[in-house]
Each structure stands twice: as C-alpha cells, then as structure tokens.
Amino acid sequence: MKNKQKFPYLLGSKWTSQHKTWGWQHFQVVNRRNQGEWVFAELVACCDPGVRFWINAKQLKDRSLWQAGWRPLSPVTNITDDTTE
C-alpha cells in the first residue's frame, strides 16, 4: 500500500497571512518540496511575484499565522455622501 501524501492539495492553494510578511498578506503556493518527513511550500506574493520564500507547510495549519484562501484585509465600509440634505 502506497503512503498517503501529506498536504495533497498544497500546490496552487491560496493563503492570507495574519500579519504582513515581506510587506504582503496574500500568497499562493507555487512549489512544494518533500525532505524526509518534512513538507515545504514555496509561497509567492500575489501582488509582487518577486517576493518568494519557503516555509514548513505545517505552519499553514496555524490559524494565528495563516488563513486558507484570500481574505479581505479589513471590513468594507459604506461611504455615504453627507452633503445631501
């Protein structure tokens, strides 16, 4: 029986950092690397493809650091025109 692959849907997944990382918060996994029991993900900032870094894929499970998907940075607020009477 073949071993089950860790993080099978990692490649192409999108993530939002809870804190700015290299100046950005939205990233996509563009590469993965298995090294023994460890799995690493290469993340690229969605707005600046020059920002790339590798992290241990287990860190992506830590909700205090990362959220799956691209999340809004702040709630959208309605802007009203106060000049109308």
C-alpha positions in Angstrom: 0.0 0.0 0.0 1.3 3.4 -1.0 1.9 6.0 1.7 -0.7 8.8 1.8 0.8 12.1 0.6 1.0 14.9 3.2 -0.7 18.1 2.1 -2.1 16.7 -1.2 -3.8 20.0 -2.2 -0.9 22.3 -1.3 0.2 23.3 -4.8 -1.8 26.2 -6.1 -3.5 26.9 -2.8 -4.0 30.5 -1.7 -3.3 31.9 1.8 -3.7 35.1 3.8 -1.1 35.9 6.4 -2.4 37.2 9.7 0.5 39.7 9.7 2.4 41.4 6.9 5.1 39.0 5.6 7.7 40.7 3.4 5.3 43.6 3.1 2.3 41.5 1.8 -0.6 39.4 3.1 -1.9 37.4 0.2 0.2 34.5 -1.2 -0.1 31.4 -3.4 1.8 28.2 -3.2 3.8 27.7 -6.4 6.0 24.8 -5.5 6.4 22.1 -2.9 9.3 20.1 -1.7 9.4 16.9 0.4 12.5 16.5 2.5 12.2 13.3 4.6 9.2 13.7 6.9 9.0 17.4 6.2 7.0 19.2 3.5 7.9 22.7 2.5 5.8 25.2 0.5 7.2 28.0 -1.7 4.9 31.0 -1.4 4.7 33.9 -3.8 3.0 37.2 -3.0 0.1 37.6 -5.3 0.8 41.3 -6.0 4.6 41.0 -6.3 6.0 37.8 -7.9 9.5 38.9 -6.8 8.6 38.1 -3.2 9.1 34.3 -2.8 10.0 32.3 0.3 9.9 28.7 1.6 8.1 27.7 4.8 7.3 24.4 6.5 3.8 23.5 5.3 2.8 22.7 8.9 2.9 26.4 9.6 0.0 26.9 7.3 -2.2 25.0 9.7 -1.6 27.5 12.5 -4.6 29.8 12.3 -2.8 32.5 14.3 -0.4 32.8 11.4 -2.3 31.9 8.2 -5.9 31.6 6.9 -6.8 29.5 3.9 -7.9 31.5 0.9 -7.5 35.2 0.2 -9.4 37.0 2.9 -10.3 40.7 3.0 -7.7 42.8 4.9 -10.4 44.8 6.7 -14.2 45.0 6.6 -15.6 47.0 3.7 -17.4 50.1 5.0 -20.0 52.1 3.2 -19.1 55.6 2.3 -22.1 58.0 2.5 -22.3 61.4 1.0 -23.0 63.8 3.9 -23.6 66.8 1.5 -27.2 65.7 0.7 -30.0 67.3 2.8 
